[in-house]
Amino acid sequence: MQGRIHSLESFGTVDGPGTRFVVFVQGCPMRCAYCHNPDTWAMTGGTMMEPEEIFEQYKRNEDFYKKGGITVTGGEPLMQVDFLIDLFIIARKNNVHTCIDSSGIAFKPDNAEFIKKLDRLMELTSLVMLDIKHIDPEKHKELTAQPNDGILAFAAYLDQKHVDMWIRHVVVPGITDDDKYLFELGYFIGQFHNLKALDVLPYHTMGESKYEKLGIPYKLEGVPAMDKNKIVEKKAVILDGIRKRREENPLQ
């Protein structure tokens, strides 16, 4: 199955463990206000590529990826499950670590055909990096134009399937930095046995120029970049939520 690909990156260092070959897929239903890849939103465009073709490009520099692997991001990777299955079959046959960087928005728990395919994909997936934009349903919809119930259900699904999970959260001044919701996020993810890491990332404005080129209004115009020194404090609040959950309900 071909994939609709936006671009490829040879030396990703923030896309999972180690140095990684990163595949950016084209197409995403989310409209995150701080998205730094708005050029990946459209479901059309990009380049149609075979999984074998992509893996050949990985092999050109495979010596650099021995402690890393392949990460598929986007866009939203789970919009192209069939392609991911075919790509990861090749990767796992070659003992390559596989990672999906997802918002979880494509998760459809009531779609039996989708779940069957997703179950197969998870058998081939070493790690899922799940980016939870906001724990509050209404604020999530304001921020992304999409609900978060399926996203939170996807986190639970990953735990049930025993797939290693890293949680990512971007802290935006005045939007996602409220300690109340950060604690709630921590309390929510504290229930999961498969939680292996927490990445709390500072909002930056480096993607703003892309909006200008695409003629898309930038919703966060005037919002300053997040003070990196405050990220440690914000991460501590999430960790407090995790600890509270596990004190009340110890993991079995």
Contacts in CASP RR format, 6 or more apart in sequence:
PFRMAT RR
TARGET T0000
AUTHOR 0000-0000-0000
METHOD contacts of the structure
MODEL  1
MQGRIHSLESFGTVDGPGTRFVVFVQGCPMRCAYCHNPDTWAMTGGTMME
PEEIFEQYKRNEDFYKKGGITVTGGEPLMQVDFLIDLFIIARKNNVHTCI
DSSGIAFKPDNAEFIKKLDRLMELTSLVMLDIKHIDPEKHKELTAQPNDG
ILAFAAYLDQKHVDMWIRHVVVPGITDDDKYLFELGYFIGQFHNLKALDV
LPYHTMGESKYEKLGIPYKLEGVPAMDKNKIVEKKAVILDGIRKRREENP
LQ
1 51 0 8 1.000
1 82 0 8 1.000
1 83 0 8 1.000
1 85 0 8 1.000
1 86 0 8 1.000
2 48 0 8 1.000
2 49 0 8 1.000
2 50 0 8 1.000
2 83 0 8 1.000
3 25 0 8 1.000
3 48 0 8 1.000
3 49 0 8 1.000
3 50 0 8 1.000
3 51 0 8 1.000
3 80 0 8 1.000
3 83 0 8 1.000
4 25 0 8 1.000
4 26 0 8 1.000
4 27 0 8 1.000
4 43 0 8 1.000
4 45 0 8 1.000
4 46 0 8 1.000
4 47 0 8 1.000
4 48 0 8 1.000
4 80 0 8 1.000
4 83 0 8 1.000
5 23 0 8 1.000
5 24 0 8 1.000
5 25 0 8 1.000
5 26 0 8 1.000
5 46 0 8 1.000
5 47 0 8 1.000
5 48 0 8 1.000
5 49 0 8 1.000
5 54 0 8 1.000
6 24 0 8 1.000
6 25 0 8 1.000
6 26 0 8 1.000
6 27 0 8 1.000
6 37 0 8 1.000
6 39 0 8 1.000
6 40 0 8 1.000
6 46 0 8 1.000
6 47 0 8 1.000
6 74 0 8 1.000
6 75 0 8 1.000
7 24 0 8 1.000
8 21 0 8 1.000
8 22 0 8 1.000
8 23 0 8 1.000
8 24 0 8 1.000
8 54 0 8 1.000
8 57 0 8 1.000
9 15 0 8 1.000
9 21 0 8 1.000
9 22 0 8 1.000
9 24 0 8 1.000
10 21 0 8 1.000
10 61 0 8 1.000
11 19 0 8 1.000
11 20 0 8 1.000
11 61 0 8 1.000
11 64 0 8 1.000
12 19 0 8 1.000
12 20 0 8 1.000
12 21 0 8 1.000
12 22 0 8 1.000
12 71 0 8 1.000
13 19 0 8 1.000
13 20 0 8 1.000
15 22 0 8 1.000
15 71 0 8 1.000
15 73 0 8 1.000
15 99 0 8 1.000
15 101 0 8 1.000
15 129 0 8 1.000
16 68 0 8 1.000
16 71 0 8 1.000
16 99 0 8 1.000
16 101 0 8 1.000
16 127 0 8 1.000
16 129 0 8 1.000
16 166 0 8 1.000
17 67 0 8 1.000
17 68 0 8 1.000
17 97 0 8 1.000
17 99 0 8 1.000
17 127 0 8 1.000
18 65 0 8 1.000
18 67 0 8 1.000
18 68 0 8 1.000
18 69 0 8 1.000
19 64 0 8 1.000
19 65 0 8 1.000
19 67 0 8 1.000
19 68 0 8 1.000
19 69 0 8 1.000
20 65 0 8 1.000
20 68 0 8 1.000
20 69 0 8 1.000
20 70 0 8 1.000
20 71 0 8 1.000
20 99 0 8 1.000
21 57 0 8 1.000
21 58 0 8 1.000
21 61 0 8 1.000
21 65 0 8 1.000
21 69 0 8 1.000
21 70 0 8 1.000
21 71 0 8 1.000
22 70 0 8 1.000
22 71 0 8 1.000
22 72 0 8 1.000
22 73 0 8 1.000
23 54 0 8 1.000
23 70 0 8 1.000
23 71 0 8 1.000
23 72 0 8 1.000
23 73 0 8 1.000
23 87 0 8 1.000
24 37 0 8 1.000
24 40 0 8 1.000
24 73 0 8 1.000
24 74 0 8 1.000
24 75 0 8 1.000
25 40 0 8 1.000
25 72 0 8 1.000
25 73 0 8 1.000
25 74 0 8 1.000
25 75 0 8 1.000
25 76 0 8 1.000
25 77 0 8 1.000
25 79 0 8 1.000
25 80 0 8 1.000
25 83 0 8 1.000
26 40 0 8 1.000
26 42 0 8 1.000
26 43 0 8 1.000
26 44 0 8 1.000
26 45 0 8 1.000
26 46 0 8 1.000
26 74 0 8 1.000
26 75 0 8 1.000
27 40 0 8 1.000
27 41 0 8 1.000
27 42 0 8 1.000
27 43 0 8 1.000
27 74 0 8 1.000
27 75 0 8 1.000
27 76 0 8 1.000
27 79 0 8 1.000
28 40 0 8 1.000
28 41 0 8 1.000
28 74 0 8 1.000
28 75 0 8 1.000
28 76 0 8 1.000
28 79 0 8 1.000
28 103 0 8 1.000
28 105 0 8 1.000
29 76 0 8 1.000
29 79 0 8 1.000
29 105 0 8 1.000
29 106 0 8 1.000
29 146 0 8 1.000
30 76 0 8 1.000
30 103 0 8 1.000
30 105 0 8 1.000
30 133 0 8 1.000
30 144 0 8 1.000
30 145 0 8 1.000
30 146 0 8 1.000
31 41 0 8 1.000
31 144 0 8 1.000
31 145 0 8 1.000
31 146 0 8 1.000
32 103 0 8 1.000
32 133 0 8 1.000
32 143 0 8 1.000
32 144 0 8 1.000
33 143 0 8 1.000
33 144 0 8 1.000
33 172 0 8 1.000
33 175 0 8 1.000
33 219 0 8 1.000
33 220 0 8 1.000
34 170 0 8 1.000
34 172 0 8 1.000
34 203 0 8 1.000
34 220 0 8 1.000
35 41 0 8 1.000
36 204 0 8 1.000
36 206 0 8 1.000
36 207 0 8 1.000
36 210 0 8 1.000
37 74 0 8 1.000
37 75 0 8 1.000
37 210 0 8 1.000
38 210 0 8 1.000
38 211 0 8 1.000
38 214 0 8 1.000
38 216 0 8 1.000
39 210 0 8 1.000
39 214 0 8 1.000
40 74 0 8 1.000
40 75 0 8 1.000
41 75 0 8 1.000
43 79 0 8 1.000
51 83 0 8 1.000
51 86 0 8 1.000
51 87 0 8 1.000
51 89 0 8 1.000
51 90 0 8 1.000
52 90 0 8 1.000
54 87 0 8 1.000
55 87 0 8 1.000
55 90 0 8 1.000
55 91 0 8 1.000
55 94 0 8 1.000
58 65 0 8 1.000
58 69 0 8 1.000
58 70 0 8 1.000
58 91 0 8 1.000
58 96 0 8 1.000
65 96 0 8 1.000
68 97 0 8 1.000
69 91 0 8 1.000
69 96 0 8 1.000
69 97 0 8 1.000
69 98 0 8 1.000
69 99 0 8 1.000
70 87 0 8 1.000
70 88 0 8 1.000
70 91 0 8 1.000
70 96 0 8 1.000
70 97 0 8 1.000
70 98 0 8 1.000
70 99 0 8 1.000
71 99 0 8 1.000
71 100 0 8 1.000
71 101 0 8 1.000
71 129 0 8 1.000
72 84 0 8 1.000
72 87 0 8 1.000
72 99 0 8 1.000
72 100 0 8 1.000
72 101 0 8 1.000
73 100 0 8 1.000
73 101 0 8 1.000
73 102 0 8 1.000
74 101 0 8 1.000
76 102 0 8 1.000
76 103 0 8 1.000
76 104 0 8 1.000
76 105 0 8 1.000
76 106 0 8 1.000
77 84 0 8 1.000
77 100 0 8 1.000
77 101 0 8 1.000
77 102 0 8 1.000
78 84 0 8 1.000
78 100 0 8 1.000
78 102 0 8 1.000
78 104 0 8 1.000
78 105 0 8 1.000
78 106 0 8 1.000
78 107 0 8 1.000
78 118 0 8 1.000
79 106 0 8 1.000
81 106 0 8 1.000
81 114 0 8 1.000
81 117 0 8 1.000
81 118 0 8 1.000
81 121 0 8 1.000
82 117 0 8 1.000
84 100 0 8 1.000
84 121 0 8 1.000
85 117 0 8 1.000
85 120 0 8 1.000
85 121 0 8 1.000
85 124 0 8 1.000
88 98 0 8 1.000
88 121 0 8 1.000
88 124 0 8 1.000
88 125 0 8 1.000
89 124 0 8 1.000
91 98 0 8 1.000
91 124 0 8 1.000
92 98 0 8 1.000
92 124 0 8 1.000
97 126 0 8 1.000
97 127 0 8 1.000
98 124 0 8 1.000
98 125 0 8 1.000
98 126 0 8 1.000
98 127 0 8 1.000
99 125 0 8 1.000
99 126 0 8 1.000
99 127 0 8 1.000
99 128 0 8 1.000
99 129 0 8 1.000
100 125 0 8 1.000
100 127 0 8 1.000
100 128 0 8 1.000
100 129 0 8 1.000
101 129 0 8 1.000
101 131 0 8 1.000
101 168 0 8 1.000
102 128 0 8 1.000
102 129 0 8 1.000
102 130 0 8 1.000
102 131 0 8 1.000
102 154 0 8 1.000
103 130 0 8 1.000
103 131 0 8 1.000
103 133 0 8 1.000
103 144 0 8 1.000
103 151 0 8 1.000
104 130 0 8 1.000
104 131 0 8 1.000
104 150 0 8 1.000
104 151 0 8 1.000
104 154 0 8 1.000
105 144 0 8 1.000
105 146 0 8 1.000
105 150 0 8 1.000
105 151 0 8 1.000
107 118 0 8 1.000
107 150 0 8 1.000
107 151 0 8 1.000
107 153 0 8 1.000
107 154 0 8 1.000
107 157 0 8 1.000
108 114 0 8 1.000
108 115 0 8 1.000
109 115 0 8 1.000
109 150 0 8 1.000
109 153 0 8 1.000
109 157 0 8 1.000
118 157 0 8 1.000
119 161 0 8 1.000
122 158 0 8 1.000
122 161 0 8 1.000
122 163 0 8 1.000
125 163 0 8 1.000
126 164 0 8 1.000
127 163 0 8 1.000
127 164 0 8 1.000
127 165 0 8 1.000
127 166 0 8 1.000
127 196 0 8 1.000
128 158 0 8 1.000
128 163 0 8 1.000
128 164 0 8 1.000
128 165 0 8 1.000
128 166 0 8 1.000
129 165 0 8 1.000
129 166 0 8 1.000
129 168 0 8 1.000
129 199 0 8 1.000
130 151 0 8 1.000
130 154 0 8 1.000
130 155 0 8 1.000
130 158 0 8 1.000
130 165 0 8 1.000
130 166 0 8 1.000
130 167 0 8 1.000
130 168 0 8 1.000
131 167 0 8 1.000
131 168 0 8 1.000
131 169 0 8 1.000
131 170 0 8 1.000
132 148 0 8 1.000
132 151 0 8 1.000
132 152 0 8 1.000
132 155 0 8 1.000
132 167 0 8 1.000
132 168 0 8 1.000
132 169 0 8 1.000
132 185 0 8 1.000
132 189 0 8 1.000
133 140 0 8 1.000
133 143 0 8 1.000
133 144 0 8 1.000
133 148 0 8 1.000
133 151 0 8 1.000
133 169 0 8 1.000
133 170 0 8 1.000
133 176 0 8 1.000
134 140 0 8 1.000
134 143 0 8 1.000
134 144 0 8 1.000
134 148 0 8 1.000
134 176 0 8 1.000
134 181 0 8 1.000
135 148 0 8 1.000
135 152 0 8 1.000
135 181 0 8 1.000
135 184 0 8 1.000
135 185 0 8 1.000
135 188 0 8 1.000
136 181 0 8 1.000
136 184 0 8 1.000
137 147 0 8 1.000
137 148 0 8 1.000
137 149 0 8 1.000
139 175 0 8 1.000
139 181 0 8 1.000
140 146 0 8 1.000
140 147 0 8 1.000
140 148 0 8 1.000
140 151 0 8 1.000
141 147 0 8 1.000
141 148 0 8 1.000
143 175 0 8 1.000
143 176 0 8 1.000
152 188 0 8 1.000
155 165 0 8 1.000
155 167 0 8 1.000
155 188 0 8 1.000
155 189 0 8 1.000
155 192 0 8 1.000
156 192 0 8 1.000
158 165 0 8 1.000
158 192 0 8 1.000
158 194 0 8 1.000
159 165 0 8 1.000
159 191 0 8 1.000
159 192 0 8 1.000
159 193 0 8 1.000
159 194 0 8 1.000
162 193 0 8 1.000
162 194 0 8 1.000
163 194 0 8 1.000
164 194 0 8 1.000
164 196 0 8 1.000
165 192 0 8 1.000
165 194 0 8 1.000
165 195 0 8 1.000
165 196 0 8 1.000
166 195 0 8 1.000
166 196 0 8 1.000
166 197 0 8 1.000
166 198 0 8 1.000
166 199 0 8 1.000
167 189 0 8 1.000
167 195 0 8 1.000
167 197 0 8 1.000
167 198 0 8 1.000
167 199 0 8 1.000
168 199 0 8 1.000
168 200 0 8 1.000
168 201 0 8 1.000
169 176 0 8 1.000
169 182 0 8 1.000
169 185 0 8 1.000
169 198 0 8 1.000
169 199 0 8 1.000
169 200 0 8 1.000
169 201 0 8 1.000
169 238 0 8 1.000
170 176 0 8 1.000
170 201 0 8 1.000
170 202 0 8 1.000
170 203 0 8 1.000
171 177 0 8 1.000
171 182 0 8 1.000
171 200 0 8 1.000
171 201 0 8 1.000
171 202 0 8 1.000
171 203 0 8 1.000
171 226 0 8 1.000
171 230 0 8 1.000
171 231 0 8 1.000
171 234 0 8 1.000
172 203 0 8 1.000
172 220 0 8 1.000
172 223 0 8 1.000
172 226 0 8 1.000
173 203 0 8 1.000
173 223 0 8 1.000
173 224 0 8 1.000
173 226 0 8 1.000
173 227 0 8 1.000
174 223 0 8 1.000
175 220 0 8 1.000
175 223 0 8 1.000
176 182 0 8 1.000
176 203 0 8 1.000
177 226 0 8 1.000
177 230 0 8 1.000
177 234 0 8 1.000
179 234 0 8 1.000
179 237 0 8 1.000
182 234 0 8 1.000
182 237 0 8 1.000
182 238 0 8 1.000
183 237 0 8 1.000
183 238 0 8 1.000
183 240 0 8 1.000
183 241 0 8 1.000
183 244 0 8 1.000
184 241 0 8 1.000
185 238 0 8 1.000
185 241 0 8 1.000
186 238 0 8 1.000
186 239 0 8 1.000
186 240 0 8 1.000
186 241 0 8 1.000
186 242 0 8 1.000
186 245 0 8 1.000
187 241 0 8 1.000
187 242 0 8 1.000
187 244 0 8 1.000
187 245 0 8 1.000
188 245 0 8 1.000
189 195 0 8 1.000
189 198 0 8 1.000
189 238 0 8 1.000
189 242 0 8 1.000
190 241 0 8 1.000
190 242 0 8 1.000
190 245 0 8 1.000
190 246 0 8 1.000
191 245 0 8 1.000
191 249 0 8 1.000
191 251 0 8 1.000
193 251 0 8 1.000
195 242 0 8 1.000
198 235 0 8 1.000
198 238 0 8 1.000
198 239 0 8 1.000
198 242 0 8 1.000
200 231 0 8 1.000
200 234 0 8 1.000
200 235 0 8 1.000
200 238 0 8 1.000
201 231 0 8 1.000
202 225 0 8 1.000
202 226 0 8 1.000
202 227 0 8 1.000
202 228 0 8 1.000
202 230 0 8 1.000
202 231 0 8 1.000
203 220 0 8 1.000
203 223 0 8 1.000
203 225 0 8 1.000
203 226 0 8 1.000
204 225 0 8 1.000
204 226 0 8 1.000
205 220 0 8 1.000
205 223 0 8 1.000
205 224 0 8 1.000
205 225 0 8 1.000
208 218 0 8 1.000
208 221 0 8 1.000
211 217 0 8 1.000
211 218 0 8 1.000
212 218 0 8 1.000
END
